[in-house]
Amino acid sequence: MERPDAGGLNSNNCENIARKEEISGELEANAMDSLINIPLATIDIRDDCGITDAPPINSKRSKENEEIKNDQVKKRKRKQKDYQPNYFLSIPITNKEIIGGLKSLQKAIIQQDKQLSKAMVGDGSFHITLLVMQLLNEDEINIGIDALWELKPHVEELLQGKHLTLPFQGIDTFRSQVGFVKLEEGDHINLLLEIAETAKQTFQEKGILAGENRSFKPHLTFMKLSKAPVLRKNGVKKIDPELYEKFINHRFGEEVLHRIDLCSMQKKKRSDGYYHCESSIMIGELESLSSAVLQRHRKDIQSWPSGEKNGREPDDAELVRLSKRLVENAVLKAVQQYLEETQNKKQPGEGSSVKTEEADQNGCDQDNNRK
């Protein structure tokens, strides 16, 4: 048998093979382009979509891929469009001088217009909002708690062992709709802005929708007209500056940053009026107290789950971190118990009446069972 002519192989067969490879490359490129925006990082796209070196023309498969792409794009757009923050990072106001000044301010305003009492922030809810976010289910709440604990060393690094003191003086409003006490000008504002930006990055890196389009302006809200929609119906459309004229330059006091809470905007508030709190971190120097706890409870702490799956014993640095968390949990529980006891002991006329009840399970205890 004669061998085929070499020239025939080059001119015909090679041309056909080259054409097939070109078509194959074009089909594969089109298939990959249709999937390029789908977040399937853990899936082998070639295997999942049946892409081979010579992909068959399958209109049904192409239509399914196109539908998947469109669905994912719609979900991403819907997620951004439907972004409604329902959680926030709170710096609670605990200084009695500040709280007393705020209550005096509110009382003076209500004396001038009683219907504005419905617009006042409760005296147990005074806080500075550091960051807002959206957490839609228990899994996302747990991720938020993890992010909060990851934020702690970053904040302490920014503070460099120093206290962050926040002085409050003067009154201002947002578009005459929200009344707030201003922070005095100073380096503390820049440091607080750094902490807020670090918090935003920390939560966003966890995949959490967080932050707002407008720039962060730290403030201490004491009234909001939106709390009482009936006011607009009654003709109250803005906060009249004359209502707070006597407090326009009043110095309310200083708050030292000692705690950051992850709070819910929607869940039922605690018995003391503060927000439902999923978790908290203590800010400040706890090294000496932590060291004492470490020495006393070293064996117990060593038996804690370290988060490692290799069975190794935790090193000293990890033991210190664990002992810090133990100390902070104990401090937070003590603070929560104190606040509830003092609130329940209030006499009629000292503020809103509070019924004595069991320890509020919505408190700021570190919910380690979530993890």
C-alpha positions as CSV (number, residue, x, y, z in Angstrom):
1,M,0.0,0.0,0.0
2,E,1.3,3.4,-0.9
3,R,1.7,6.1,1.8
4,P,-0.4,9.2,1.3
5,D,1.3,12.0,-0.4
6,A,3.0,14.2,2.1
7,G,1.9,17.3,0.3
8,G,-1.7,16.2,0.5
9,L,-1.5,15.8,4.3
10,N,-0.1,19.3,4.7
11,S,-2.6,21.1,2.4
12,N,-5.8,19.3,3.3
13,N,-5.7,17.5,6.7
14,C,-3.6,20.1,8.5
15,E,-6.0,22.8,7.2
16,N,-9.0,20.9,8.6
17,I,-7.3,20.3,11.9
18,A,-6.3,23.9,12.3
19,R,-9.9,25.0,11.5
20,K,-11.3,22.6,14.2
21,E,-8.8,23.9,16.8
22,E,-9.8,27.5,15.9
23,I,-13.5,26.7,16.3
24,S,-12.8,24.8,19.6
25,G,-10.9,27.8,21.0
26,E,-13.6,30.2,20.1
27,L,-16.3,28.0,21.7
28,E,-14.3,27.6,24.9
29,A,-13.5,31.3,25.1
30,N,-17.2,32.1,24.8
31,A,-18.2,29.6,27.4
32,M,-15.6,31.0,29.8
33,D,-16.7,34.6,29.2
34,S,-20.3,33.7,30.1
35,L,-19.1,32.4,33.4
36,I,-16.4,34.9,34.3
37,N,-18.6,36.9,36.7
38,I,-20.1,34.0,38.6
39,P,-18.6,33.7,42.1
40,L,-17.8,30.0,41.9
41,A,-14.3,30.1,43.4
42,T,-14.5,26.5,44.8
43,I,-15.8,24.9,41.6
44,D,-13.8,23.8,38.6
45,I,-15.6,25.7,35.9
46,R,-14.3,23.4,33.1
47,D,-15.6,20.3,34.9
48,D,-18.8,21.9,36.1
49,C,-19.8,23.1,32.7
50,G,-18.6,20.1,30.7
51,I,-16.0,22.0,28.8
52,T,-13.6,19.7,27.0
53,D,-10.9,20.2,24.4
54,A,-13.5,19.8,21.7
55,P,-16.8,21.1,23.3
56,P,-20.0,19.9,21.8
57,I,-22.5,22.5,20.7
58,N,-25.1,22.3,23.3
59,S,-27.7,25.1,23.2
60,K,-29.5,23.8,26.4
61,R,-26.2,24.0,28.4
62,S,-25.5,27.5,27.0
63,K,-29.0,28.6,28.0
64,E,-28.6,27.2,31.5
65,N,-25.2,29.0,31.9
66,E,-26.7,32.3,30.7
67,E,-29.6,31.9,33.2
68,I,-27.1,31.3,36.0
69,K,-25.1,34.3,35.1
70,N,-28.2,36.6,34.9
71,D,-29.4,35.3,38.2
72,Q,-26.1,36.0,39.9
73,V,-25.9,39.5,38.5
74,K,-29.5,40.2,39.6
75,K,-28.7,38.9,43.2
76,R,-25.6,41.2,43.4
77,K,-27.6,44.2,42.3
78,R,-30.5,43.4,44.6
79,K,-28.1,43.0,47.5
80,Q,-26.7,46.5,47.0
81,K,-30.1,48.0,46.3
82,D,-31.7,46.3,49.4
83,Y,-28.8,47.3,51.7
84,Q,-30.6,48.3,54.9
85,P,-28.3,48.5,57.9
86,N,-29.8,46.7,60.9
87,Y,-26.7,46.4,63.2
88,F,-24.1,48.9,64.3
89,L,-21.0,49.3,66.4
90,S,-21.7,51.4,69.4
91,I,-19.5,53.3,71.8
92,P,-21.8,53.6,74.9
93,I,-22.0,56.8,76.9
94,T,-21.5,55.9,80.6
95,N,-20.3,59.2,82.1
96,K,-23.0,60.3,84.5
97,E,-22.1,64.0,84.0
98,I,-22.8,63.7,80.3
99,I,-26.0,61.7,80.8
100,G,-27.2,64.2,83.4
101,G,-26.5,67.1,81.0
102,L,-28.3,65.4,78.1
103,K,-31.4,64.8,80.3
104,S,-31.4,68.4,81.4
105,L,-31.2,69.5,77.8
106,Q,-34.1,67.2,76.9
107,K,-36.2,68.4,79.8
108,A,-35.6,72.1,78.8
109,I,-36.8,71.3,75.2
110,I,-39.9,69.4,76.4
111,Q,-40.8,72.2,78.7
112,Q,-41.1,74.4,75.6
113,D,-42.9,71.9,73.5
114,K,-44.3,68.8,75.3
115,Q,-45.0,66.9,72.1
116,L,-41.3,66.7,71.4
117,S,-40.9,64.2,74.3
118,K,-41.7,61.5,71.7
119,A,-38.6,62.5,69.7
120,M,-36.2,62.1,72.6
121,V,-33.6,59.4,72.8
122,G,-33.9,57.3,75.9
123,D,-31.3,58.0,78.6
124,G,-30.2,54.3,78.5
125,S,-29.5,54.5,74.8
126,F,-26.9,57.3,74.5
127,H,-24.1,56.3,72.3
128,I,-21.8,57.1,69.4
129,T,-22.3,55.1,66.3
130,L,-19.0,53.9,64.9
131,L,-20.2,51.8,62.0
132,V,-23.5,50.5,60.5
133,M,-23.9,47.2,58.8
134,Q,-26.3,44.6,57.6
135,L,-26.5,41.1,59.2
136,L,-29.4,39.0,58.0
137,N,-29.1,35.7,59.9
138,E,-27.3,33.9,62.7
139,D,-24.3,33.0,60.4
140,E,-23.7,36.6,59.5
141,I,-24.1,37.6,63.1
142,N,-21.4,35.1,64.1
143,I,-19.2,36.5,61.3
144,G,-19.8,40.0,62.7
145,I,-18.8,38.8,66.2
146,D,-15.6,37.4,64.8
147,A,-14.9,40.7,63.0
148,L,-15.4,42.6,66.2
149,W,-12.8,40.5,68.0
150,E,-10.4,40.9,65.1
151,L,-10.9,44.7,65.4
152,K,-9.8,44.8,69.0
153,P,-6.0,44.5,68.5
154,H,-6.2,47.0,65.6
155,V,-7.8,49.6,67.9
156,E,-5.3,49.0,70.7
157,E,-2.5,49.4,68.2
158,L,-3.9,52.7,67.1
159,L,-4.2,53.8,70.7
160,Q,-0.6,52.7,71.5
161,G,-1.5,52.1,75.2
162,K,-3.1,55.5,75.7
163,H,-6.7,56.3,76.5
164,L,-9.0,58.0,73.9
165,T,-10.9,60.7,75.7
166,L,-13.9,62.2,73.9
167,P,-14.9,65.7,75.1
168,F,-18.5,66.9,74.3
169,Q,-19.5,70.5,73.9
170,G,-22.2,72.4,72.0
171,I,-25.3,71.5,70.0
172,D,-25.9,71.0,66.3
173,T,-28.4,69.3,64.0
174,F,-28.5,67.3,60.8
175,R,-30.8,69.2,58.4
176,S,-32.8,70.3,61.5
177,Q,-34.1,66.7,61.8
178,V,-31.6,65.2,64.2
179,G,-30.3,67.0,67.3
180,F,-26.9,66.0,68.6
181,V,-24.1,67.1,71.0
182,K,-20.8,67.8,69.2
183,L,-17.4,66.5,69.8
184,E,-14.9,69.3,70.5
185,E,-12.2,69.8,67.9
186,G,-8.9,68.1,68.5
187,D,-6.6,65.1,67.7
188,H,-9.1,62.8,69.3
189,I,-11.4,63.2,66.3
190,N,-8.8,62.1,63.8
191,L,-8.0,59.1,66.0
192,L,-11.7,58.2,66.2
193,L,-12.0,58.5,62.4
194,E,-9.1,56.1,62.0
195,I,-10.8,53.6,64.3
196,A,-14.0,53.9,62.3
197,E,-12.2,53.4,59.0
198,T,-10.3,50.4,60.4
199,A,-13.6,48.9,61.7
200,K,-15.2,49.4,58.2
201,Q,-12.3,47.6,56.5
202,T,-12.3,44.8,59.1
203,F,-16.0,44.0,58.6
204,Q,-15.9,44.4,54.8
205,E,-13.0,42.0,54.5
206,K,-15.3,39.5,56.2
207,G,-17.8,39.9,53.4
208,I,-20.2,42.0,55.5
209,L,-22.0,44.9,53.9
210,A,-21.0,47.8,56.1
211,G,-20.6,51.6,56.0
212,E,-22.5,54.5,54.4
213,N,-21.9,56.6,51.3
214,R,-21.7,59.8,53.4
215,S,-18.6,60.6,55.4
216,F,-18.4,59.6,59.0
217,K,-19.2,62.4,61.5
218,P,-19.0,61.2,65.1
219,H,-21.9,62.7,67.2
220,L,-24.0,62.1,70.2
221,T,-27.7,62.1,69.3
222,F,-30.3,63.3,71.9
223,M,-33.4,63.6,69.7
224,K,-34.7,62.6,66.2
225,L,-38.0,63.8,64.7
226,S,-38.2,60.5,62.7
227,K,-38.9,58.7,66.0
228,A,-42.4,60.3,66.0
229,P,-43.9,60.6,62.5
230,V,-47.0,62.2,64.1
231,L,-45.0,65.3,64.7
232,R,-44.9,66.2,61.0
233,K,-48.7,65.8,60.9
234,N,-48.9,68.2,63.8
235,G,-46.8,70.8,61.9
236,V,-43.4,70.1,63.5
237,K,-41.1,69.8,60.5
238,K,-37.8,70.9,61.9
239,I,-35.9,71.4,65.2
240,D,-36.1,75.1,66.1
241,P,-32.6,76.3,67.3
242,E,-34.3,78.4,70.0
243,L,-35.3,75.2,71.7
244,Y,-31.6,74.5,72.7
245,E,-30.3,78.0,72.6
246,K,-29.2,77.9,76.3
247,F,-27.1,74.8,75.6
248,I,-25.5,76.0,72.4
249,N,-22.0,76.1,73.9
250,H,-22.6,74.0,77.0
251,R,-19.8,71.6,78.0
252,F,-21.3,68.2,78.7
253,G,-18.2,66.3,79.9
254,E,-15.8,63.7,78.7
255,E,-16.2,60.0,77.8
256,V,-13.2,57.6,77.8
257,L,-13.4,54.9,75.1
258,H,-13.5,51.6,77.1
259,R,-15.9,49.4,75.2
260,I,-17.3,48.8,71.7
261,D,-20.6,46.9,71.3
262,L,-22.1,45.1,68.3
263,C,-25.8,46.1,68.7
264,S,-29.1,45.4,66.9
265,M,-31.3,48.3,65.7
266,Q,-34.4,46.1,65.6
267,K,-34.2,43.5,68.5
268,K,-35.9,44.3,71.8
269,K,-33.8,46.7,74.0
270,R,-32.5,45.6,77.4
271,S,-34.3,46.5,80.6
272,D,-32.0,49.5,81.1
273,G,-32.9,51.0,77.8
274,Y,-29.7,50.1,76.0
275,Y,-29.7,48.2,72.7
276,H,-29.6,44.4,72.3
277,C,-26.0,43.6,72.3
278,E,-24.5,40.5,70.5
279,S,-21.0,40.9,71.7
280,S,-18.5,43.5,73.1
281,I,-14.8,44.2,73.3
282,M,-13.1,46.0,76.1
283,I,-10.6,48.7,75.1
284,G,-7.7,49.5,77.4
285,E,-4.8,48.0,79.4
286,L,-5.9,44.6,80.9
287,E,-2.4,43.1,80.8
288,S,-1.8,43.0,84.6
289,L,-5.2,41.6,85.4
290,S,-4.9,39.1,82.6
291,S,-1.5,38.0,83.8
292,A,-3.0,37.4,87.3
293,V,-5.8,35.4,85.8
294,L,-3.3,33.5,83.6
295,Q,-1.2,32.5,86.6
296,R,-4.2,31.4,88.7
297,H,-6.1,29.6,86.0
298,R,-3.3,28.5,83.7
299,K,-4.4,24.8,83.6
300,D,-8.0,25.7,83.0
301,I,-7.2,28.1,80.2
302,Q,-4.8,25.6,78.6
303,S,-7.8,23.2,78.3
304,W,-9.8,25.8,76.3
305,P,-10.3,25.1,72.6
306,S,-7.5,27.0,70.9
307,G,-9.0,27.0,67.4
308,E,-6.3,24.7,66.1
309,K,-7.0,21.2,64.9
310,N,-3.5,19.8,65.3
311,G,-3.8,19.1,69.0
312,R,-0.9,21.3,70.0
313,E,-0.9,23.2,73.3
314,P,-1.5,26.9,73.1
315,D,1.7,29.1,73.4
316,D,2.1,31.9,75.9
317,A,0.8,34.6,73.5
318,E,-2.4,32.6,72.9
319,L,-2.8,32.0,76.6
320,V,-2.6,35.7,77.2
321,R,-5.3,36.3,74.6
322,L,-7.5,33.7,76.1
323,S,-7.0,35.1,79.6
324,K,-7.9,38.6,78.4
325,R,-11.1,37.3,76.9
326,L,-11.9,35.6,80.3
327,V,-11.3,38.9,82.1
328,E,-13.4,40.9,79.7
329,N,-16.2,38.5,79.9
330,A,-16.2,38.8,83.7
331,V,-16.0,42.6,83.6
332,L,-18.9,42.8,81.1
333,K,-21.1,40.5,83.2
334,A,-20.3,42.6,86.3
335,V,-21.1,45.9,84.5
336,Q,-24.4,44.5,83.1
337,Q,-25.4,43.2,86.5
338,Y,-24.6,46.6,88.1
339,L,-26.6,48.5,85.5
340,E,-29.6,46.3,85.8
341,E,-29.5,46.4,89.6
342,T,-29.2,50.2,89.7
343,Q,-31.9,50.7,87.1
344,N,-34.3,48.4,89.0
345,K,-33.7,50.3,92.2
346,K,-34.9,53.6,90.7
347,Q,-37.6,55.3,92.6
348,P,-40.8,56.6,90.8
349,G,-40.0,60.0,89.4
350,E,-36.3,59.4,88.9
351,G,-37.0,58.2,85.3
352,S,-38.9,55.6,83.5
353,S,-40.2,52.8,85.7
354,V,-38.5,49.5,85.2
355,K,-39.9,46.1,86.2
356,T,-37.7,43.8,88.1
357,E,-37.0,40.7,86.0
358,E,-34.5,38.0,85.5
359,A,-31.1,38.8,84.1
360,D,-31.6,40.2,80.6
361,Q,-30.4,37.6,78.1
362,N,-30.0,40.3,75.6
363,G,-27.0,41.8,77.5
364,C,-23.5,42.4,76.3
365,D,-22.2,39.0,77.5
366,Q,-19.7,37.5,75.1
367,D,-21.7,34.8,73.5
368,N,-19.0,32.2,73.0
369,N,-21.5,29.5,72.2
370,R,-22.1,31.2,68.9
371,K,-18.6,30.3,67.7
